[in-house]
């Protein structure tokens, strides 16, 4: 979701620059910093952003410079009155060798204001149109930059999915999942605990079946496989898939947790922990895409 773009332009009487940048964000957060006098463009610019961007924290800066030949220098009467009143209040309290000079008073911030001379309505309309066109061009370049970053992240996500799939396949064929392995382990445990007590074979088989049912991770493996296929389809399909991939990453993690809790072997638990690590890496990268 990160990117930067800049577009500039000029019309008779003014030049301008439009800069737009974006960083990662859970939703779409738009911040506009428009040059004074151009607040009326905010609604139009927000609509243009919303049509091209759906996620990220985006900032657009617009600066406008009028041609320096014109402009009026005006005295801010209110600011001047405030300064003169302050001088009168301080005259008796603060000794001064000489009274304040005119150029010193006019040099105070806010007393003199430079105001651009108004331009014709046709020129103003031309400037507005050119600024909106520049904003659209900057947004298009930003989207292109974000797509280039997204294509690189997509390759990383597919690598993580391959890693997750390999771990799922390892869990699928692990011998600890078979009823015969569970039965043999149960026999050994009984022999270690009560070697002199005879337990009927059918009772051992029933207990082994019960343990195998509790430790069955077939459902979790099937769901993980389905999630892998869905994630690949989303990535290869393109578009704004960040939120859906984020949801899938949560589901991946849920299944990995259940697999670890059902595990009846140290090796299977280790596979589950590796799964969680790979899923965490997947989810971290998902936060970077739209």
Buried (B, 14 or more C-beta within 10 A) or exposed (E): BBBBBBBEBBBEBBBBBBBBBBBBBEEBEBEBEBBEEBEEBBEEBEEBBEEEBBBBBBBBBBBBEBBEEEEEEEEEEEBBEBBEEEBEEEEEEEEEEEEBEEEEBEEEEEBBEEEBEEBEEEBBEBBBEBBBEBBBBBBBBBBEBBEEBBEEBBEBBBBBBEBBBBBBEBBBEBEBBEBEBBBEBBBEEBEEEEEEEEEEEEEBEEBBEEBBEEBBBEEBBEBBBEBBEBBBEBBEEEEEBBBBBBEBBEBBBBBBBBBBEBBBBEEBBBBBBBBBEBBBBBBEBBBBBB
